Amino acid sequence: MTAGQRLARGWVHLYTAGLTPEMRRGRRAEIASDVWEHAAAARERRAGPLRTEAAIAWRCLRGVPADVAWRGALARRPGAGGRLASAAGWVATVGAFAFLTSVSVAAVVTYFMTEDPDPGWRRFALVCAAITTAQLGGVGVSVVRPRAGAALAVCGVWGLVAAMWWAWPITVPLAMAATVGWWRITARRIRLNVHG
């Protein structure tokens, strides 16, 4: 399994945690099929492996808002696998995590789009690249090692808080929500033995 596929798989395992087994399996199979079809189409076009992986990862990141909306809509349906309060907590966790991840991704992208950036900006972009790697790597690792994946993602979240210390009124509450949510989701996955 490639890095882009692991990211997509980790994300779908995260946002389907707590659903009924049938709904969870159905959504996971749907996303696995989409990723397989994307990779097969890339092979037919003779796209390079790095380009294919980047496209799959980008597609996964672009789909986060739709996935969160899909999960939120399920919370309003009876028998979907959880109480509304639990779903609201899940949505808050994912929203906070997605926002913090997008901030670190934006810093890296902005650096590469800036003509002749200053050295301080370069250091900040490198730190944000490491933070993004920890955040997204945590999602991927959480598929096979839920505790390690959650720890890695949470370290990335708090790394961003440290890197953006001047924005603490915004980043600290979001990081707290993401941390509590990650640990609650991880504990539930371990309790239900849902990691693969």
C-alpha positions as CSV (number, residue, x, y, z in Angstrom):
1,M,0.0,0.0,0.0
2,T,1.4,3.4,-1.0
3,A,1.6,6.5,1.1
4,G,-1.4,8.2,-0.6
5,Q,-3.5,5.1,-0.2
6,R,-2.5,4.8,3.5
7,L,-3.6,8.5,4.0
8,A,-6.9,7.9,2.4
9,R,-7.4,4.6,4.3
10,G,-6.4,6.3,7.6
11,W,-8.8,9.2,7.0
12,V,-11.8,6.9,6.1
13,H,-11.1,4.7,9.2
14,L,-11.0,7.9,11.4
15,Y,-14.2,9.4,10.1
16,T,-16.2,6.1,10.0
17,A,-15.2,5.1,13.6
18,G,-18.2,4.7,15.7
19,L,-20.6,3.9,12.9
20,T,-22.5,0.6,12.7
21,P,-20.3,-2.2,11.2
22,E,-22.4,-2.3,8.0
23,M,-22.1,1.4,7.4
24,R,-18.5,1.5,8.3
25,R,-17.6,-1.4,5.9
26,G,-19.7,0.1,3.1
27,R,-18.1,3.5,3.3
28,R,-14.6,2.0,3.6
29,A,-15.2,-0.2,0.6
30,E,-16.5,2.7,-1.4
31,I,-13.4,4.8,-0.7
32,A,-11.0,1.9,-1.3
33,S,-12.7,1.4,-4.7
34,D,-12.4,5.1,-5.5
35,V,-8.7,5.1,-4.7
36,W,-8.1,1.9,-6.7
37,E,-9.9,3.3,-9.7
38,H,-7.8,6.6,-9.4
39,A,-4.6,4.6,-9.3
40,A,-5.7,2.4,-12.2
41,A,-6.6,5.4,-14.4
42,A,-3.2,6.9,-13.5
43,R,-1.4,3.7,-14.6
44,E,-3.3,3.8,-17.9
45,R,-2.2,7.4,-18.5
46,R,1.3,6.4,-17.5
47,A,1.4,9.0,-14.8
48,G,4.5,8.7,-12.6
49,P,4.1,7.1,-9.1
50,L,5.0,10.3,-7.2
51,R,2.4,12.3,-9.2
52,T,-0.2,9.6,-8.6
53,E,0.5,9.6,-4.9
54,A,0.3,13.4,-4.7
55,A,-3.0,13.3,-6.6
56,I,-4.5,10.7,-4.3
57,A,-3.4,12.6,-1.2
58,W,-4.7,15.9,-2.6
59,R,-8.0,14.3,-3.5
60,C,-8.2,13.0,0.1
61,L,-7.6,16.4,1.6
62,R,-10.0,18.1,-0.8
63,G,-12.7,15.6,0.2
64,V,-12.5,16.3,4.0
65,P,-15.3,18.9,4.0
66,A,-17.6,16.5,2.1
67,D,-16.7,13.6,4.4
68,V,-17.4,15.7,7.5
69,A,-20.7,16.8,6.1
70,W,-21.6,13.2,5.2
71,R,-20.8,12.1,8.8
72,G,-22.7,15.0,10.3
73,A,-25.8,14.1,8.1
74,L,-25.6,10.5,9.5
75,A,-25.8,11.8,13.0
76,R,-29.3,13.1,12.4
77,R,-30.5,9.6,11.1
78,P,-31.8,7.1,13.7
79,G,-29.7,4.0,14.1
80,A,-26.7,5.5,12.3
81,G,-24.3,4.5,15.1
82,G,-24.2,7.2,17.7
83,R,-25.9,9.9,19.7
84,L,-26.1,13.4,18.3
85,A,-23.8,14.7,21.1
86,S,-21.2,12.1,20.1
87,A,-21.5,13.0,16.5
88,A,-21.1,16.7,17.3
89,G,-18.0,16.0,19.3
90,W,-16.7,14.0,16.4
91,V,-17.4,16.8,13.9
92,A,-15.7,19.3,16.3
93,T,-12.6,17.1,16.5
94,V,-12.3,16.6,12.8
95,G,-13.1,20.2,12.1
96,A,-10.4,21.4,14.5
97,F,-7.9,18.9,13.2
98,A,-8.6,19.7,9.6
99,F,-8.3,23.4,10.2
100,L,-5.0,23.1,12.0
101,T,-3.7,20.8,9.3
102,S,-4.8,23.1,6.6
103,V,-3.0,26.0,8.3
104,S,0.3,24.1,8.2
105,V,-0.2,23.0,4.6
106,A,-1.0,26.6,3.6
107,A,2.2,27.9,5.2
108,V,4.2,25.4,3.1
109,V,2.4,26.1,-0.1
110,T,2.7,29.8,0.4
111,Y,6.4,29.5,0.9
112,F,6.8,27.7,-2.5
113,M,4.6,30.3,-4.2
114,T,6.5,33.3,-2.8
115,E,9.2,34.8,-4.9
116,D,12.5,35.1,-2.9
117,P,11.1,34.5,0.6
118,D,13.2,35.6,3.6
119,P,15.1,33.0,5.6
120,G,12.7,33.3,8.6
121,W,9.8,32.4,6.4
122,R,11.8,29.4,5.0
123,R,12.4,28.1,8.6
124,F,8.7,28.5,9.4
125,A,7.7,26.6,6.2
126,L,10.1,23.8,7.1
127,V,8.7,23.5,10.6
128,C,5.2,23.5,9.1
129,A,6.2,20.8,6.7
130,A,7.3,18.6,9.6
131,I,4.1,19.4,11.5
132,T,2.0,18.5,8.5
133,T,3.9,15.3,8.1
134,A,3.2,14.4,11.7
135,Q,-0.5,15.3,11.5
136,L,-1.2,13.4,8.3
137,G,1.2,10.6,9.2
138,G,-0.8,10.2,12.4
139,V,-3.9,9.6,10.4
140,G,-2.2,7.0,8.3
141,V,-0.5,5.2,11.2
142,S,-3.8,5.2,13.2
143,V,-5.1,2.5,10.8
144,V,-2.7,-0.1,12.2
145,R,-1.6,1.4,15.5
146,P,-4.4,3.6,16.9
147,R,-2.5,4.9,19.9
148,A,0.7,5.7,18.0
149,G,-1.3,7.4,15.2
150,A,-3.2,9.5,17.6
151,A,-0.1,10.4,19.5
152,L,1.7,11.5,16.3
153,A,-1.3,13.5,15.1
154,V,-1.7,15.2,18.4
155,C,2.1,16.0,18.5
156,G,1.7,17.7,15.2
157,V,-1.3,19.7,16.4
158,W,0.6,21.0,19.4
159,G,3.7,21.6,17.3
160,L,1.6,24.0,15.3
161,V,0.4,25.7,18.5
162,A,4.1,26.1,19.5
163,A,5.1,27.4,16.0
164,M,2.2,29.8,15.9
165,W,2.5,30.9,19.6
166,W,1.3,34.4,18.7
167,A,-2.1,32.9,17.6
168,W,-2.7,31.0,20.9
169,P,-6.3,32.3,21.4
170,I,-7.3,30.5,18.3
171,T,-4.9,27.5,18.2
172,V,-5.0,26.4,21.8
173,P,-8.8,25.7,22.0
174,L,-8.7,24.0,18.6
175,A,-5.7,21.9,19.7
176,M,-7.5,21.0,22.9
177,A,-10.6,19.9,20.9
178,A,-8.5,17.9,18.5
179,T,-6.6,16.2,21.3
180,V,-9.6,15.2,23.4
181,G,-11.4,14.0,20.3
182,W,-8.5,12.0,19.0
183,W,-8.1,10.2,22.4
184,R,-11.9,9.5,22.6
185,I,-12.0,8.2,19.1
186,T,-8.9,6.1,19.7
187,A,-10.2,4.7,23.0
188,R,-13.5,3.8,21.3
189,R,-11.7,2.1,18.4
190,I,-9.5,0.1,20.8
191,R,-12.6,-0.8,22.9
192,L,-14.5,-2.0,19.8
193,N,-11.3,-3.5,18.3
194,V,-11.9,-1.6,15.1
195,H,-8.6,-1.0,13.5
196,G,-8.4,-2.9,10.3
